[in-house]
């Protein structure tokens, strides 16, 4: 009986030891990519007013320690005054309102292979027939291992 009891305690210990990996973790990517609009060409800056019918270049600098994979640009209304935890800057908001014809733009893009630094540059015309008011411009970037970062900026669309 004592021999069986020894094996009962020995087997779990052996399982724990054998499950430990000896992989060198120095090659593992444990860093999220970064996004910045805080440079001369970065656009939009917080609280900027975009005029309907005008074309703008939405620009942000993205970097990663290993390799970037993709990014997205998302513009959506903030008529309900919601926030994002990654939001840059706060603007004076108009009264809450219901959307009638809000502007919605969501597009995904691929970064050239093996890039560790890339400037997002998306040319976009603000439609003439949309609701004016408070909006969010959100950038998101993903690296090749799946880490993601994002940032949102308060903007206004005006006539």
ABEGO torsion letter per residue (X at the ends): XAAAAAAAAAAAAAAAAAABBABBAAABBABBBBBBABBAABOBBBGBBBBBGBBBBBBBBBBBAABBABBBBBBBBAAAGBBBAABBEBBBBBBBBBBABBBBBBBBBBBBBGBABBBBBBBBBBBAABBBEBBBBBBBBBBAAGBBBBBBBBBBBBX
